[in-house]
Amino acid sequence: MGENVGKLSVFFEEPFWIGIFEKIEDGELSAAKVTFDSEPKDYEIYDFVLKHYNNLQFSPAVEVTVTEKHVNPKRMQREVRKQMSNTGIGTKSQQALKLQHEQFKSERKIRSREQKLAEEQRLYELKQQKRKEKHRGH
């Protein structure tokens, strides 16, 4: 059974605060994006994770390599400080979110196309019915 890893990055992207949830399961990364109105406090984030984590829509999985290694605690502190100062999201997360966006876009395109064809068919049938009614009186 593979190891599951989760990560949450919160950053300010004008005019909202954005949270990126990343999860790695069996070597595949998925991401979900959440928009906060104002700067969330630690307890608000904790409460959000407890209540809404199961409702998040994660993107399709993207292959990622996970390396297991022991990290010196001081080095880990430096890396955490560096990540805290970094105001972007990981490229793998961006790829996962982009993939999710494209998937939703294609689904929306298919739905709107079906609605358009149904409307055209309805109008055509209405037009045919009117034509038949015009010829009925002769």
N, C-alpha and C positions, 0 to 999 in steps of 0.2 A: 504494500500500500504506500502511495507517495505521500510526501509531506505537503501540507497546506500552509501557505504563507499569505498574510494579509497586510495591507499598508494603506494608510489614509494620508493624503497630502492636502492641506488647506492653504490657499493663497488668494491674494486679492487681484481680481481682473476687473478693471473699471467697468461698471460701477458696483459690481457684486463680489461677494466672497464665494469662491468655488472650492468644492471638495472633490477629490478624485480618489475613489476606492479602487484599489488594485488587489486582485487575488490570484495566487499562483497555485494551481492544482495539477498534479501529475505533469509538470513541465509546461503547462499552458497558462498564459496570462490573460485575464479578462479584466476589464475596467468599467466603472460606472461613474457618471458625473452627477454631482448634486450642487444646486445653487442655493446659497444662503443669502438672506437679505442684508443683515448686518454682521459684523465680525462675531463669529460664534465663540462662546466661552468653552473651556474644557468640559464642564459639566453638561453643557448643551450638546456638544458633540457626542459625549458618552451616552446621553439620553437618546439622541438621534440613532446612534448605532444599535442600541438595545431595542428600540421600537420599530425602526424602519429598514434595518439591514436586509431582512428577508424579502422586502418589497422592491429592492433595487433591481433595475434591469441592466445586467452586465452584458458587455459586448461579446461577440463571438470570440472564441479563444484564439490566441496567437502563440505560436511556438516560441519558447524562451528556454535558455539553458540556465539551470540553477546549480551553482557551485557551493558545496558545503566546505567551510573552512573555519578554523578557530581564529578569532580576531582578538588582538590585544585590547583590553578595556580602554586604554588611553586612545588608541587608534580609533576605536568605535566611537568614543566621545567626539573626536575631531570630525569623523565622518557624519555624525548626527548634526553637529554644529554646521558643517558645510551644507548638508541637505536642508537644514532649517533656513539658511541664508539663500539657497537656491529657490527662485520664484517660478520655476517652470515645472512641467511634468515630464516624466520619462518618455523617451521616443517610443518604446514598446506600448506604453499606455496610450499615447497619441494614435498609434497605429490601430490599437484595439477600438478606441472611440471612433476613429474615422471609419473603420469597418462597420461598426454598429450604425453610424450615421448613413452610410451608403446602403445598408440593408433596409433601414426604415425608409429611405428615399425610394428605393426600388419597389417596396411594398406599397407605398403611397402612390407611385406612378401607376402600378397595376390596378389599384383600386379606382383611381380617377379615370383611367382608360375604360374600365368596365362600366363605370357610371355614365361616361360619355356615350359609349356604344348603346347602353340601355336607353338613354334619353333619345338618341337618334332613331333607334328602332321604334320607340313609342310615338315619336313625331311622324315617322313614316307610316305607321299603321293608322294613326289619326287622319293623315292626309288621304290614304287609300279609302278609309271609311267615308270621308266627306265626298270623295269622287263618286263612290257607289251611290250615296244618297242623292247626288245631283242627277244621276241617270235613272233613278228609280221612278220619277214622276212621268216620264214620257211614254 
